[in-house]
Amino acid sequence: RLLREFKVEANVGAPQVAYRETIKSEAEVQGKFVRQSGGHGQYGDVWIRFSPSEKEFEFVNSVFGGSVPTNFIPAVEKGLIEACKTGILTGNPVVNIKCDLYDGGYHPVDSNEISFKIAASLAFKAGMEKAKPILLEPILKMTIVIPNEFVGDVMSNISKHRGLVGEFSVEGENQVITAEIPQIELSKCVVELKTLTQAQADITHEFLRYAEVPREQAEKIIAEYKAAHAN
């Protein structure tokens, strides 16, 4: 309508969804960075155990015996935090992950903070690939107020858009339906509900949680991302 009726110059397209990535299993991996280019080189070696966590990001230092010097531990954590900003599936942030640094190695001359930061990022990538990465999508809670005669059509439409119908209640002569629906399906669903109810539906929504994207949809999203970033 912006383009057609109001003659507004605008970029239009599908709504952008804030996906997230996480892992479903545990993985123990090594991240090792070695570079020699004349004079002092660079050397950082870490072993990190990655596993799912209820916290958004969790770092644990389990190093024993000084295999990674104490002064390099913050660099490892920083490298992991920065790596979490870009997941391996779609480039979206990684959440709900625990990173346990439990072993490693260093060089008395060539080791420095940058070396361990890079080693941590290498371990992160390897750990993500090994620990069954999955894609998460935002799920919204949708509240729909409609006249009684539209209840059946509305429920069918919600299910069509991967939505889950929840509670029912009565508000005067109307029915109030709550449902959970993936954010990517919301705009299409709302347009169709307005049509089905002859514009009598009152619809509100709010963020509820993140949930795993079904495999078929996830594969499509990942393929589209890789195709767009192929070059």
Secondary structure, DSSP 4 states (H G I P E B T S, - for coil): -TTTTS-------SPP---EEEESS-EEEEEEEEE--SSS-EEEEEEEEEEE-SSSEEEEE---SSSS-GGGHHHHHHHHHHHTTS-TTTSPPB-SEEEEEEEEE--TTT--HHHHHHHHHHHHHHHHHHS-EEEEEEEEEEEEEEEGGGHHHHHHHHHHTT-EEEEEEEETTEEEEEEEEEHHHHHHHHHHHHHHTTT--EEEEEEEEEEEPPHHHHHHHHHHHHHHT--
